[in-house]
Amino acid sequence: QVQLVESGGGLVQPGGSLRLSCAASGSIFSINAMGWYRQAPGNERELVAVIDSGGYINYVDSVKGRFIISRDNAKNTVSLQMNSLKPEDTAVYYCNAAIRNRDDVASLYNYWGQGTQVTVSS
């Protein structure tokens, strides 16, 4: 009933920029936190950045000063502007959202996007 659809991944040279976007759709009553995770081969999935419904933001230390997360509550979207990209940023990036459905407003469900590949390489 709820889907998260990501876009914006790709191949970029070190020092370059990419912007990821994620749109939530379906039977949505409200959205709490929205965020981005990433998983590189052989590594566990890690939180990159998160923004709650009030605008509070947290970043993993390795991206502070380079990545910017933002959300549009009216459009149910979250974006991640990634600047000064490094090879170690290479990973599959996943959108995540904590959502209350219209059919079950008392419960908070965790949803994931399908993932988008970001490759930083010369």
Secondary structure, 3 states (H helix, E strand, C coil): CEEEEEECCEEECCCCCEEEEEEEEECEEEEEEEEEEEECCCCCCEEEEEECCCCCEEECHHHCCCEEEEEECCCCEEEEEECCCCHHHCEEEEEEEEEEECCEEEEEEEEECCCEEEEECC
